[in-house]
């Protein structure tokens, strides 16, 4: 379970960077500040 003030769990997600889609894992950014934005209605008919 995700909790405020606790480390985020490891995950991999698709993203768009430098003109192409790629998969990124949270562990790639260990020791750096990371901002993760999520909006569930993208590319849907909601």
N, CA, C and O atoms as a Maestro MAE file, in Angstrom:
{
 s_m_m2io_version
 :::
 2.0.0
}

f_m_ct {
 s_m_title
 :::
 protein
 m_atom[184] {
  # First column is atom index #
  i_m_mmod_type
  r_m_x_coord
  r_m_y_coord
  r_m_z_coord
  i_m_residue_number
  s_m_chain_name
  s_m_pdb_residue_name
  s_m_pdb_atom_name
  i_m_atomic_number
  :::
  1 25 0.837 -1.165 0.000 1 A "UNK " " N  " 7
  2 3 0.000 0.000 0.000 1 A "UNK " " CA " 6
  3 2 0.890 1.239 0.000 1 A "UNK " " C  " 6
  4 15 1.885 1.293 0.723 1 A "UNK " " O  " 8
  5 25 0.537 2.221 -0.800 2 A "UNK " " N  " 7
  6 3 1.259 3.483 -0.852 2 A "UNK " " CA " 6
  7 2 0.823 4.347 0.327 2 A "UNK " " C  " 6
  8 15 -0.369 4.486 0.599 2 A "UNK " " O  " 8
  9 25 1.809 4.930 1.029 3 A "UNK " " N  " 7
  10 3 1.511 5.774 2.180 3 A "UNK " " CA " 6
  11 2 2.311 7.061 2.109 3 A "UNK " " C  " 6
  12 15 3.455 7.067 1.656 3 A "UNK " " O  " 8
  13 25 1.711 8.141 2.555 4 A "UNK " " N  " 7
  14 3 2.380 9.435 2.594 4 A "UNK " " CA " 6
  15 2 3.585 9.341 3.527 4 A "UNK " " C  " 6
  16 15 3.488 8.800 4.629 4 A "UNK " " O  " 8
  17 25 4.712 9.870 3.078 5 A "UNK " " N  " 7
  18 3 5.920 9.888 3.889 5 A "UNK " " CA " 6
  19 2 6.753 8.620 3.797 5 A "UNK " " C  " 6
  20 15 7.819 8.539 4.408 5 A "UNK " " O  " 8
  21 25 6.291 7.633 3.049 6 A "UNK " " N  " 7
  22 3 7.028 6.378 2.871 6 A "UNK " " CA " 6
  23 2 7.601 6.320 1.457 6 A "UNK " " C  " 6
  24 15 7.072 6.972 0.556 6 A "UNK " " O  " 8
  25 25 8.664 5.558 1.245 7 A "UNK " " N  " 7
  26 3 9.215 5.425 -0.117 7 A "UNK " " CA " 6
  27 2 8.191 4.824 -1.073 7 A "UNK " " C  " 6
  28 15 7.395 3.965 -0.692 7 A "UNK " " O  " 8
  29 25 8.222 5.284 -2.310 8 A "UNK " " N  " 7
  30 3 7.310 4.765 -3.327 8 A "UNK " " CA " 6
  31 2 7.731 3.348 -3.713 8 A "UNK " " C  " 6
  32 15 8.924 3.044 -3.722 8 A "UNK " " O  " 8
  33 25 6.780 2.484 -4.030 9 A "UNK " " N  " 7
  34 3 7.128 1.131 -4.468 9 A "UNK " " CA " 6
  35 2 7.742 1.163 -5.870 9 A "UNK " " C  " 6
  36 15 7.469 2.075 -6.650 9 A "UNK " " O  " 8
  37 25 8.549 0.193 -6.178 10 A "UNK " " N  " 7
  38 3 9.158 0.087 -7.507 10 A "UNK " " CA " 6
  39 2 8.063 -0.151 -8.544 10 A "UNK " " C  " 6
  40 15 7.156 -0.953 -8.322 10 A "UNK " " O  " 8
  41 25 8.147 0.544 -9.671 11 A "UNK " " N  " 7
  42 3 7.211 0.329 -10.773 11 A "UNK " " CA " 6
  43 2 7.869 0.739 -12.080 11 A "UNK " " C  " 6
  44 15 8.857 1.473 -12.090 11 A "UNK " " O  " 8
  45 25 7.311 0.259 -13.173 12 A "UNK " " N  " 7
  46 3 7.732 0.625 -14.512 12 A "UNK " " CA " 6
  47 2 6.524 1.169 -15.244 12 A "UNK " " C  " 6
  48 15 5.426 0.623 -15.132 12 A "UNK " " O  " 8
  49 25 6.722 2.251 -15.999 13 A "UNK " " N  " 7
  50 3 5.621 2.878 -16.722 13 A "UNK " " CA " 6
  51 2 6.119 3.407 -18.067 13 A "UNK " " C  " 6
  52 15 7.289 3.757 -18.221 13 A "UNK " " O  " 8
  53 25 5.212 3.457 -19.024 14 A "UNK " " N  " 7
  54 3 5.546 4.021 -20.326 14 A "UNK " " CA " 6
  55 2 5.493 5.535 -20.243 14 A "UNK " " C  " 6
  56 15 4.674 6.100 -19.520 14 A "UNK " " O  " 8
  57 25 6.375 6.185 -20.990 15 A "UNK " " N  " 7
  58 3 6.398 7.639 -21.029 15 A "UNK " " CA " 6
  59 2 6.877 8.118 -22.384 15 A "UNK " " C  " 6
  60 15 7.346 7.322 -23.198 15 A "UNK " " O  " 8
  61 25 6.763 9.396 -22.628 16 A "UNK " " N  " 7
  62 3 7.169 10.010 -23.893 16 A "UNK " " CA " 6
  63 2 8.331 10.936 -23.610 16 A "UNK " " C  " 6
  64 15 8.203 11.867 -22.814 16 A "UNK " " O  " 8
  65 25 9.483 10.692 -24.262 17 A "UNK " " N  " 7
  66 3 10.686 11.479 -24.015 17 A "UNK " " CA " 6
  67 2 11.497 11.594 -25.302 17 A "UNK " " C  " 6
  68 15 11.716 10.598 -25.991 17 A "UNK " " O  " 8
  69 25 11.936 12.793 -25.622 18 A "UNK " " N  " 7
  70 3 12.741 13.048 -26.823 18 A "UNK " " CA " 6
  71 2 12.094 12.527 -28.099 18 A "UNK " " C  " 6
  72 15 12.768 11.959 -28.958 18 A "UNK " " O  " 8
  73 25 10.787 12.720 -28.219 19 A "UNK " " N  " 7
  74 3 10.079 12.368 -29.446 19 A "UNK " " CA " 6
  75 2 9.720 10.911 -29.622 19 A "UNK " " C  " 6
  76 15 9.293 10.514 -30.706 19 A "UNK " " O  " 8
  77 25 9.881 10.095 -28.580 20 A "UNK " " N  " 7
  78 3 9.502 8.682 -28.708 20 A "UNK " " CA " 6
  79 2 9.035 8.137 -27.369 20 A "UNK " " C  " 6
  80 15 9.360 8.677 -26.311 20 A "UNK " " O  " 8
  81 25 8.266 7.057 -27.434 21 A "UNK " " N  " 7
  82 3 7.796 6.391 -26.231 21 A "UNK " " CA " 6
  83 2 8.874 5.461 -25.702 21 A "UNK " " C  " 6
  84 15 9.606 4.841 -26.474 21 A "UNK " " O  " 8
  85 25 8.966 5.366 -24.386 22 A "UNK " " N  " 7
  86 3 9.947 4.491 -23.739 22 A "UNK " " CA " 6
  87 2 9.384 4.047 -22.400 22 A "UNK " " C  " 6
  88 15 8.471 4.673 -21.862 22 A "UNK " " O  " 8
  89 25 9.933 2.964 -21.867 23 A "UNK " " N  " 7
  90 3 9.555 2.488 -20.533 23 A "UNK " " CA " 6
  91 2 10.578 3.008 -19.528 23 A "UNK " " C  " 6
  92 15 11.785 2.969 -19.769 23 A "UNK " " O  " 8
  93 25 10.077 3.491 -18.406 24 A "UNK " " N  " 7
  94 3 10.924 4.023 -17.352 24 A "UNK " " CA " 6
  95 2 10.599 3.300 -16.056 24 A "UNK " " C  " 6
  96 15 9.433 3.038 -15.760 24 A "UNK " " O  " 8
  97 25 11.627 2.978 -15.284 25 A "UNK " " N  " 7
  98 3 11.390 2.381 -13.965 25 A "UNK " " CA " 6
  99 2 11.832 3.376 -12.902 25 A "UNK " " C  " 6
  100 15 12.751 4.167 -13.116 25 A "UNK " " O  " 8
  101 25 11.184 3.326 -11.785 26 A "UNK " " N  " 7
  102 3 11.485 4.251 -10.705 26 A "UNK " " CA " 6
  103 2 12.933 4.103 -10.230 26 A "UNK " " C  " 6
  104 15 13.555 5.085 -9.824 26 A "UNK " " O  " 8
  105 25 13.466 2.895 -10.278 27 A "UNK " " N  " 7
  106 3 14.831 2.663 -9.809 27 A "UNK " " CA " 6
  107 2 15.881 3.394 -10.653 27 A "UNK " " C  " 6
  108 15 16.999 3.607 -10.182 27 A "UNK " " O  " 8
  109 25 15.548 3.782 -11.886 28 A "UNK " " N  " 7
  110 3 16.483 4.548 -12.720 28 A "UNK " " CA " 6
  111 2 16.797 5.913 -12.110 28 A "UNK " " C  " 6
  112 15 17.831 6.507 -12.415 28 A "UNK " " O  " 8
  113 25 15.917 6.404 -11.258 29 A "UNK " " N  " 7
  114 3 16.041 7.738 -10.700 29 A "UNK " " CA " 6
  115 2 16.377 7.731 -9.214 29 A "UNK " " C  " 6
  116 15 16.186 8.734 -8.526 29 A "UNK " " O  " 8
  117 25 16.872 6.608 -8.722 30 A "UNK " " N  " 7
  118 3 17.197 6.492 -7.302 30 A "UNK " " CA " 6
  119 2 18.194 7.576 -6.896 30 A "UNK " " C  " 6
  120 15 19.212 7.780 -7.558 30 A "UNK " " O  " 8
  121 25 17.885 8.268 -5.796 31 A "UNK " " N  " 7
  122 3 18.737 9.331 -5.299 31 A "UNK " " CA " 6
  123 2 18.450 10.692 -5.913 31 A "UNK " " C  " 6
  124 15 19.114 11.675 -5.584 31 A "UNK " " O  " 8
  125 25 17.449 10.759 -6.819 32 A "UNK " " N  " 7
  126 3 17.087 12.026 -7.458 32 A "UNK " " CA " 6
  127 2 15.646 12.372 -7.111 32 A "UNK " " C  " 6
  128 15 14.854 11.500 -6.753 32 A "UNK " " O  " 8
  129 25 15.321 13.647 -7.222 33 A "UNK " " N  " 7
  130 3 13.943 14.078 -7.038 33 A "UNK " " CA " 6
  131 2 13.156 13.685 -8.287 33 A "UNK " " C  " 6
  132 15 13.630 13.859 -9.410 33 A "UNK " " O  " 8
  133 25 11.953 13.154 -8.081 34 A "UNK " " N  " 7
  134 3 11.110 12.718 -9.196 34 A "UNK " " CA " 6
  135 2 9.691 13.214 -8.975 34 A "UNK " " C  " 6
  136 15 9.159 13.127 -7.868 34 A "UNK " " O  " 8
  137 25 9.087 13.729 -10.022 35 A "UNK " " N  " 7
  138 3 7.687 14.124 -9.992 35 A "UNK " " CA " 6
  139 2 6.934 13.211 -10.945 35 A "UNK " " C  " 6
  140 15 7.221 13.181 -12.141 35 A "UNK " " O  " 8
  141 25 5.970 12.467 -10.416 36 A "UNK " " N  " 7
  142 3 5.172 11.544 -11.228 36 A "UNK " " CA " 6
  143 2 3.772 12.124 -11.354 36 A "UNK " " C  " 6
  144 15 3.091 12.343 -10.351 36 A "UNK " " O  " 8
  145 25 3.344 12.373 -12.584 37 A "UNK " " N  " 7
  146 3 2.003 12.899 -12.847 37 A "UNK " " CA " 6
  147 2 1.158 11.804 -13.470 37 A "UNK " " C  " 6
  148 15 1.611 11.090 -14.364 37 A "UNK " " O  " 8
  149 25 -0.053 11.678 -13.001 38 A "UNK " " N  " 7
  150 3 -0.961 10.647 -13.505 38 A "UNK " " CA " 6
  151 2 -2.344 11.237 -13.647 38 A "UNK " " C  " 6
  152 15 -2.877 11.815 -12.700 38 A "UNK " " O  " 8
  153 25 -2.923 11.098 -14.808 39 A "UNK " " N  " 7
  154 3 -4.300 11.515 -15.013 39 A "UNK " " CA " 6
  155 2 -4.993 10.417 -15.802 39 A "UNK " " C  " 6
  156 15 -4.719 10.233 -16.988 39 A "UNK " " O  " 8
  157 25 -5.890 9.685 -15.149 40 A "UNK " " N  " 7
  158 3 -6.462 8.450 -15.696 40 A "UNK " " CA " 6
  159 2 -7.392 8.637 -16.892 40 A "UNK " " C  " 6
  160 15 -7.730 7.643 -17.535 40 A "UNK " " O  " 8
  161 25 -7.818 9.834 -17.219 41 A "UNK " " N  " 7
  162 3 -8.762 10.006 -18.324 41 A "UNK " " CA " 6
  163 2 -8.096 10.197 -19.677 41 A "UNK " " C  " 6
  164 15 -8.800 10.339 -20.677 41 A "UNK " " O  " 8
  165 25 -6.783 10.207 -19.753 42 A "UNK " " N  " 7
  166 3 -6.111 10.451 -21.008 42 A "UNK " " CA " 6
  167 2 -6.348 9.331 -22.014 42 A "UNK " " C  " 6
  168 15 -6.264 8.153 -21.667 42 A "UNK " " O  " 8
  169 25 -6.640 9.694 -23.249 43 A "UNK " " N  " 7
  170 3 -6.879 8.757 -24.346 43 A "UNK " " CA " 6
  171 2 -8.057 7.831 -24.085 43 A "UNK " " C  " 6
  172 15 -8.070 6.706 -24.585 43 A "UNK " " O  " 8
  173 25 -9.045 8.272 -23.318 44 A "UNK " " N  " 7
  174 3 -10.262 7.485 -23.083 44 A "UNK " " CA " 6
  175 2 -11.474 8.353 -23.410 44 A "UNK " " C  " 6
  176 15 -11.349 9.558 -23.626 44 A "UNK " " O  " 8
  177 25 -12.618 7.738 -23.442 45 A "UNK " " N  " 7
  178 3 -13.853 8.449 -23.724 45 A "UNK " " CA " 6
  179 2 -14.601 8.827 -22.448 45 A "UNK " " C  " 6
  180 15 -15.824 8.961 -22.462 45 A "UNK " " O  " 8
  181 25 -13.870 9.000 -21.343 46 A "UNK " " N  " 7
  182 3 -14.475 9.356 -20.070 46 A "UNK " " CA " 6
  183 2 -14.862 10.824 -20.085 46 A "UNK " " C  " 6
  184 15 -15.394 11.333 -19.099 46 A "UNK " " O  " 8
  :::
 }
 m_bond[183] {
  # First column is bond index #
  i_m_from
  i_m_to
  i_m_order
  :::
  1 1 2 1
  2 2 3 1
  3 3 4 2
  4 3 5 1
  5 5 6 1
  6 6 7 1
  7 7 8 2
  8 7 9 1
  9 9 10 1
  10 10 11 1
  11 11 12 2
  12 11 13 1
  13 13 14 1
  14 14 15 1
  15 15 16 2
  16 15 17 1
  17 17 18 1
  18 18 19 1
  19 19 20 2
  20 19 21 1
  21 21 22 1
  22 22 23 1
  23 23 24 2
  24 23 25 1
  25 25 26 1
  26 26 27 1
  27 27 28 2
  28 27 29 1
  29 29 30 1
  30 30 31 1
  31 31 32 2
  32 31 33 1
  33 33 34 1
  34 34 35 1
  35 35 36 2
  36 35 37 1
  37 37 38 1
  38 38 39 1
  39 39 40 2
  40 39 41 1
  41 41 42 1
  42 42 43 1
  43 43 44 2
  44 43 45 1
  45 45 46 1
  46 46 47 1
  47 47 48 2
  48 47 49 1
  49 49 50 1
  50 50 51 1
  51 51 52 2
  52 51 53 1
  53 53 54 1
  54 54 55 1
  55 55 56 2
  56 55 57 1
  57 57 58 1
  58 58 59 1
  59 59 60 2
  60 59 61 1
  61 61 62 1
  62 62 63 1
  63 63 64 2
  64 63 65 1
  65 65 66 1
  66 66 67 1
  67 67 68 2
  68 67 69 1
  69 69 70 1
  70 70 71 1
  71 71 72 2
  72 71 73 1
  73 73 74 1
  74 74 75 1
  75 75 76 2
  76 75 77 1
  77 77 78 1
  78 78 79 1
  79 79 80 2
  80 79 81 1
  81 81 82 1
  82 82 83 1
  83 83 84 2
  84 83 85 1
  85 85 86 1
  86 86 87 1
  87 87 88 2
  88 87 89 1
  89 89 90 1
  90 90 91 1
  91 91 92 2
  92 91 93 1
  93 93 94 1
  94 94 95 1
  95 95 96 2
  96 95 97 1
  97 97 98 1
  98 98 99 1
  99 99 100 2
  100 99 101 1
  101 101 102 1
  102 102 103 1
  103 103 104 2
  104 103 105 1
  105 105 106 1
  106 106 107 1
  107 107 108 2
  108 107 109 1
  109 109 110 1
  110 110 111 1
  111 111 112 2
  112 111 113 1
  113 113 114 1
  114 114 115 1
  115 115 116 2
  116 115 117 1
  117 117 118 1
  118 118 119 1
  119 119 120 2
  120 119 121 1
  121 121 122 1
  122 122 123 1
  123 123 124 2
  124 123 125 1
  125 125 126 1
  126 126 127 1
  127 127 128 2
  128 127 129 1
  129 129 130 1
  130 130 131 1
  131 131 132 2
  132 131 133 1
  133 133 134 1
  134 134 135 1
  135 135 136 2
  136 135 137 1
  137 137 138 1
  138 138 139 1
  139 139 140 2
  140 139 141 1
  141 141 142 1
  142 142 143 1
  143 143 144 2
  144 143 145 1
  145 145 146 1
  146 146 147 1
  147 147 148 2
  148 147 149 1
  149 149 150 1
  150 150 151 1
  151 151 152 2
  152 151 153 1
  153 153 154 1
  154 154 155 1
  155 155 156 2
  156 155 157 1
  157 157 158 1
  158 158 159 1
  159 159 160 2
  160 159 161 1
  161 161 162 1
  162 162 163 1
  163 163 164 2
  164 163 165 1
  165 165 166 1
  166 166 167 1
  167 167 168 2
  168 167 169 1
  169 169 170 1
  170 170 171 1
  171 171 172 2
  172 171 173 1
  173 173 174 1
  174 174 175 1
  175 175 176 2
  176 175 177 1
  177 177 178 1
  178 178 179 1
  179 179 180 2
  180 179 181 1
  181 181 182 1
  182 182 183 1
  183 183 184 2
  :::
 }
}
